[in-house]
Amino acid sequence: MPSQVNDLLQLLFRWAHVVAGITWIGLLYFFNWVNGPFQGKIDGPTKRAVNPELLPRALYWFRWGAAWTWITGILLAGLIYYQSKLVLFDPDHVGNPWLWVAIFLILLAIGFVVYNALMKAMSNKPLAAFICMILFAAFYFFLEFVGHYSGRALYIHVGMIFGTMMALNVWMVIWPKQKQIIAAIKAGTPLAADSPEVKIAGLRSRHNTYMSVPLVFAMISNHYPTMYSNPFRDACLTGVIVVGFFIVWLLYKKAATVEGF
């Protein structure tokens, strides 16, 4: 592909990726840190009047923001990392980018199936989430030591892993459960807060919120070679994820204390 065309496509896809991502993640934070506490403060009649009008509109932009963030992100990664071996692999390694894009996408699909199965099968959700993080680490080290991905590519692919899990959560779990929740409200039989539909949608939304902060770092990490090029890049990334999760935990606690008028 001519370099000028590649540069133009990168510009357009990156622009669309950022706009779609702002839409998606902004609504994710609205649902978790604004709407969640708000729903706990309003009575049944108010919910029946407000939610059937509010939630379908918000969820429309939410799910399509997720879809277009993922689509433009994958296209952008293809242009930057899979058009050239120089960016994808370590300098002393020669690999086949087309083979590795296939491997990566297959592992993403398998990863979501396993994550979804663990969340359904295990009653101890924190333990299930911890196991998923161990599997994520195994995926990362597979790309590093078998795929010989460069430091820059590793960090970006962490963002792609989190972003894919989040987008699939939206379309495969959160949106279907939210449709059931909205239908019950419209029918005048709202689901209880401890109903399976509400609990599952809420859990996956929280997972997405926790993943979102490290995701944002991974997406901008190509600007910081001091992070991905140093000998302790894996430890640095681990620190980013831990700090990101801690920040989200603090923001959840803060959201519960913010008062309305």
N, C-alpha and C positions, 0 to 999 in steps of 0.2 A: 504494500500500500504506500503511495507517495506520502512523504513526511508531512506535507502541507495539509493533505486530507486527514491524516491521522491526528494532527494537532487540532484541526477544526472540529473533528468529531469528539475528541477529548474535551474540548471547551464546552460543546453543547451538552454532552452527557454529564459532565461534572456540574454544570449549572443546573440542569434538571435534577440531578441527584441531590444536590444541596437543598433545592426548593422543596422537593418531595420529602426529603428527610426532615426538614423543619416542620412541615405539615404533620408528618407521622409522629415524630417524637414529641412535638408540642402537645398534640392531642393525647398521647400516652401519659404525659405528666398531668394534663388536665383531668383525665379520668382517675388517676391514682392519688393526686394530691389536692384536687379541688372538688371534683364530683363525688369521689368516695366519701369524704367527711360530710359533704353537703347532703348526700342521700340519707345519712344517719340522723339528720336534724329535721327532716320534713315528714309529715304524716302521710297516711295512706291516700286520702283524697287528693292531696297535692301531687304525690307521685303519679297517680293515675292521670292527672291533668297535664303535668309537665313532661314526664319521661317519654310517652309515646311521640311527642313532638320533638324533644331535644335529642334523645339517644339515636334514632335512625339517621338524623342529619349528621351528628358528630361521628357516628360509626361509618358513615359513607366516606367522609374525608379521611378518617383513620385508616380504614382498610385499603383504600386506593392509594393513600400516601405510602403505606407499607409496600404495596405491589410495585409502584413506580420507583420507589427507592431501591428495591431489590433489582428490578429490571435494568435500570440505568447503572447501578453499581456493577452488575455482572458484565454489562457491555463495556464499561469503562475499564474493568480489570482485564478483559480480553484484549483491549487495545494496548494497554500499558504493559501487562505482564506476559501475555501469551502470544504476542506478535514477535517477541524477541527473547532469545535465551539470555541476553546480557543483563536484563533486569530481574528475571525470574529466578535464576540459579546463582549459586556461588561462583566467583570468577574462575575457579579451577575445576568446575564441573560442566560437562556437556550432557544435556538431557533433551528429551523430546517434549516441547511445551504442549502439543496436542494430546499426547498420552497423559500428561499430568493434569490437564484441565478435565479430562474424562475421569481420572482417578479421584480428583478433588470433588467433582459433582456427585459421583457415586457415593463417596464417603459422607458427603453432606446428607444425602437422602437416607442412607443407612443410619446416620447419627440421629436424625429426627425421629425415625421409627423407634430406635432404642430408647431415646429420651422420652418419647410419648408413652412407650410401653412401661418404662420404670415408674413414671408418674401415675399411671393408672394402677399398676400392680402393687406398689408399696404404700402402706398407710403412713409410714414415717417419711413425710415429704422432705424435711431437711436432709435426711440421710440419702434419699433418692437424688436430691440436687447435688449433694457432695459426690456421689458416685458419677453423676453426669460431668462434673468438673474434672474428675480423674480421667474420664474418657476423653474429654476435651484436651487435657494435657497430653494424652497418648496420641491424639490426632496431630497436635502441634509438633510433637517430637518426631512423629512419622514424617511430616513434611520437612523437618529440619535435617534429620539424619539419613532418611531414605531418599526423599525427594531432593535434598541438598538445596532447598530454597534459600535465597539470600535473606539477610536480616530485614531489609525493607519489605520483601515479599511476605515474609513470615508475619510481620506486624499487620500488614494489610489483610492477609488471609485470616487472621484472628478476627478482624472486624467483619469479614465476609461470613465466617462461621457464626458469630453471634447474630449478625443481621439476618442470615438465612433462618436460623432457629426462631428468631423473633417474628419474621414475616410469616413463617409457617404456623406459628402459634396464633397469629392474627386470623389467618384464613381457615385453618384446619380446626381450631379449638375455640378461640374467643368469639369470633363472629357467629358461628353456629349456635353457641350457647347464649349469646346475647339475643339472637332472634327468638329463642325460646323464652327468654326472660321478658322481652318486650311483648310477645304474644300473650303471655300470662297476665301482664299488666293491663293490656287492652281488654282482655276477657273479664277483668275484674277479680281475678284470682292470682294476685302477685305471689311470686315464689318467696319462700322464707330465706333469710340470710344464710341459713345453714343447709339449704337445698343443694344437691350435687351440681346443678347447673351454675348457680351463683358461686359456689366455692371453687369449681374448676376454672371458670372464667376469671375470677379474681386471682387465683394462684398463678395462672399463666401470665396475666397482666403484670403481676408483681415480678415474675421472672424476667419479663421483658424490660421492666423498669430497671432492675438490677444490672442486666446486661448492657443497657443503653449507655451508661457512663463510660465504661471501658471501650465500648464500641466507638464512641465519638473520638476518644484518644487514638484508637487504632486507625481511624479514617484520616486523621491529620498527621499521623506519625511520620509520613514520608518527608515532612519538613524538618525532622529532628534526627539527623543521622547519628548524633551523639548518643541517642537511645538505642537504635537498632544496630549500630555498627560496633559498639564496644563489646569487650569479652564477656560482660555480665548481662547481655541483652535479655536472656531468659529470666534472670532474677529481676531485672528492671520491669519487664512485662508483668511478672507475678505481682510486683509491688503496685503497679498501675491497677490491676484487677482488684486487689485487696482494698486499696484506697478508694477505688470507685464504688465498690460494694458498701464500704463503710459510709461514704458520703450519702448514698441512696438511703441507707438505714437511718442516718441522721435526718434526712429530709422527710422521711415517713413520720418520724417522731414529731418534727416541726409541724407537718401538715395537720396532725391530729390536734394541735393546740391553737391553730389560727382561728380567730373568732369572726363571725359575721356581724353585721350591724343589727 
